[in-house]
Amino acid sequence: MGKERIYNFSAGPSMLPLPVLEKAASELTNYNLSGMSVMEMSHRSKAYQEIFDETKALMREILSVPESHEILFMQGGATGQFAAVAMNLMGATGKADYAVTGNFSSLAAKEAKKYGEVHIAADTTEKKHTVIPRQSELDLSAGASYFHYCANNTIYGTEWDYTPRADCPVVADMSSNLLSKPVDIAGHGLIYAGVQKNMAPAGMAAVIVDKHLAGRELPCTPTILSYKTTIEKDSMYNTPPTYNIYMLGLVLKWVKEMGGLTGMEQLRDLRSGLLYDFLDNSKLFTGCAEKSARSKMNVTFRTGNADLDAKFVREAAANGLVSLAGHRIVGGMRASLYNAMPVEGVRRLVDFMGRFELNNKI
Ligand SMILES: Cc1ncc(COP(=O)(O)O)c(C=O)c1O
């Protein structure tokens, strides 16, 4: 390995496109003949404002964000948004509906309980979060301020293949699948994502919010978490995560060059298809999620033997295929196949799994 890049299947922070890293490296110390790094620029400078505006405009273009919605860059990651969503939106009726389909949606619901009444509209705990509820299975309550769901469950490897509907604004945590496919933005009151998977280095949340929802915040809402203030100050109430925003801009340019969201979707289907096809024909490895709920970003699988799983993860790493251990709360394996994972990386993984299966007959 040494100086070579390896295939990193980490769930996040995770791989960034190589051309993006190379571009960032080439202008690390002197951005666009400014004589300084983007890291060193005042966020109030003209040069930085251009980077910021271009990044936001590209995000609007690539995700087809309608004018009704504003794009915000906030700190505190997706976890910060668990609180921000409740503090900003719960005030409408004092109640909200949450679908619990995994660890992060459970944490989001728990956080929201601090600020109002939470009704659990679906809970897949009994099925060990291997399934996704259908629309008809959602127990939506009358008078909810919003309905929250997690569009892709990073730990369990399940993903909603439809946009749920509700009589109130729909709020989605898309931390691990935003930018991987076209999204019905207008069907959501709010979408948020910790950027460290498909979008940029860790340290920021991207938020897409219907402007009509701003201004209903609970009086205790910290100014830094207020959507109204963040909209009014164009994400610069305080110093924004300037370098993250610049890196997001580079990633967005790469996404556009690669065919935008339909290009990302095709690559996504190719990557996940290779691995799921292998799993469906394997006698050693089994996919963890129900077929109808499978995530095309995080593929979870196991051998059924914890020692063999550990051996697999060890030997894969020795072969340049790293970070394949499942999340500590579920064990087994997980291959995160975000936008920046080359198809070749998945081919190598599948080849390796085939060899491992031959050598470890049960
Ligand atoms: C779906 C989802 N939501 C929320 C989070 C938490 O994100 P953060 O670490 O940015 O707070 C994660 C992190 O892995 C995630 O995968």
The ligand as an SDF file (V2000), in Angstrom:
LIG
                    3D

 16 16  0  0  0  0  0  0  0  0999 V2000
  -28.2620    9.2090    9.1620 C   0  0  0  0  0  0  0  0  0  0  0  0
  -27.4020    9.9240   10.1520 C   0  0  0  0  0  0  0  0  0  0  0  0
  -27.9350   10.8910   10.9060 N   0  0  0  0  0  0  0  0  0  0  0  0
  -27.1990   11.5650   11.8060 C   0  0  0  0  0  0  0  0  0  0  0  0
  -25.8680   11.2940   12.0120 C   0  0  0  0  0  0  0  0  0  0  0  0
  -25.0850   12.0690   13.0060 C   0  0  0  0  0  0  0  0  0  0  0  0
  -24.3000   12.9560   12.3080 O   0  0  0  0  0  0  0  0  0  0  0  0
  -23.2600   13.9590   12.9830 P   0  0  0  0  0  0  0  0  0  0  0  0
  -22.1410   13.1170   13.4520 O   0  0  0  0  0  0  0  0  0  0  0  0
  -22.9300   14.8900   11.8620 O   0  0  0  0  0  0  0  0  0  0  0  0
  -23.9560   14.6500   14.0920 O   0  0  0  0  0  0  0  0  0  0  0  0
  -25.2620   10.3000   11.2390 C   0  0  0  0  0  0  0  0  0  0  0  0
  -23.8190   10.0180   11.4390 C   0  0  0  0  0  0  0  0  0  0  0  0
  -23.2410    9.0850   11.1060 O   0  0  0  0  0  0  0  0  0  0  0  0
  -26.0550    9.6000   10.2990 C   0  0  0  0  0  0  0  0  0  0  0  0
  -25.5250    8.6140    9.5660 O   0  0  0  0  0  0  0  0  0  0  0  0
  1  2  1  0
  2  3  1  0
  2 15  2  0
  3  4  2  0
  4  5  1  0
  5  6  1  0
  5 12  2  0
  6  7  1  0
  7  8  1  0
  8  9  2  0
  8 10  1  0
  8 11  1  0
 12 13  1  0
 12 15  1  0
 13 14  2  0
 15 16  1  0
M  END
$$$$
